[in-house]
Amino acid sequence: MNAVNSFEIIYQDRPLVIQELSLSGRPMFVVPVAGKKPLVITTATGSEGQVFWTSIPEGQQALAASIGQLIEAHFQKNK
């Protein structure tokens, strides 16, 4: 796993420093969570071809989806 870069997003009116990692060429994002272990999120493809954000391990999909949208917006803004 290689660290690619870090960037900041605003989530619930608070700044979060997101660390981007590359694992076998696949982007993963480490999200700090207050009082807990960091959350690792990435995109996955469903059985019908839809792309969605998911957590690793699974179980935090709602949070992964919320933060994933902010990550997408960050990259769109900085193209």
C-alpha positions in Angstrom: 0.0 0.0 0.0 1.5 3.3 -1.1 0.4 6.7 0.2 -0.5 8.9 -2.8 -1.5 12.2 -1.1 -3.6 13.9 1.5 -6.4 16.5 1.1 -9.0 18.1 3.2 -12.8 18.0 2.9 -15.5 19.5 5.0 -17.9 17.0 6.6 -20.6 18.1 8.9 -19.0 21.6 9.2 -15.7 20.1 10.3 -12.5 19.6 8.3 -11.3 16.1 7.7 -7.9 15.2 6.3 -8.3 12.3 3.9 -5.3 10.2 3.0 -5.4 8.6 -0.4 -3.7 5.2 -0.8 -3.1 3.0 -3.8 -3.4 -0.7 -3.3 -2.6 -2.7 -6.5 -3.5 0.4 -8.5 -6.8 0.8 -6.8 -7.5 4.1 -4.9 -8.5 3.7 -1.3 -9.2 6.6 1.1 -8.5 6.6 4.9 -11.0 8.8 6.8 -10.4 9.8 10.4 -13.3 9.0 12.7 -13.4 10.7 16.1 -12.9 8.2 18.9 -12.6 5.2 16.5 -10.3 3.5 14.1 -10.0 5.3 10.8 -12.5 4.2 8.1 -11.1 2.9 4.8 -13.4 3.5 1.8 -13.3 2.8 -1.9 -15.6 2.4 -4.9 -17.0 -1.0 -5.9 -19.2 -2.2 -8.8 -22.5 -3.9 -8.1 -23.8 -6.9 -10.0 -25.7 -4.6 -12.4 -22.7 -2.4 -13.1 -23.5 0.4 -10.8 -20.5 2.0 -9.0 -20.9 2.8 -5.3 -18.8 3.8 -2.3 -18.2 1.1 0.3 -16.2 0.7 3.5 -13.6 -1.9 4.1 -14.6 -4.0 6.0 -18.2 -3.5 5.0 -20.7 -2.1 7.5 -20.3 1.6 7.2 -21.9 2.1 3.8 -23.9 5.2 4.7 -20.9 7.0 6.0 -18.8 5.8 3.0 -21.4 7.1 0.6 -21.6 10.5 2.3 -17.9 11.0 2.4 -17.3 9.4 -1.0 -19.5 12.1 -2.6 -17.4 14.8 -1.0 -14.2 13.1 -2.2 -15.7 13.0 -5.7 -16.5 16.7 -5.5 -13.0 17.4 -4.3 -11.5 15.7 -7.4 -14.0 17.3 -9.8 -13.2 20.8 -8.4 -9.4 20.2 -8.7 -9.4 18.8 -12.2 
